[in-house]
């Protein structure tokens, strides 16, 4: 489902994992992106939680598992994909 919704090469994942790693661009910071997703009811974790040494990348981890319907997951991925298309100030235009 992720491969069908998110642009290719916009994320990293192990095919057997229930998580994806999402490097951010277009002016997004990990804190701003996580806050935007949280306000929409979508949980993501900023890369700070996974960095043990060095510079923290502007990225988030997205969990795809848990008690969620495929329809709800598709809606969340659509929302996430839209947000990634442009800068934070444009993300509020999702319909």
Secondary structure, DSSP 8 states (H G I E B T S, - for coil): -HHHHS-TTS-B--TT-SEEEEE--TT--HHHHHHHHHHTT--EEEGGGG--SS---SEEEEE--SS--HHHHHHHHHHHHHHHTS-GGGGGG--
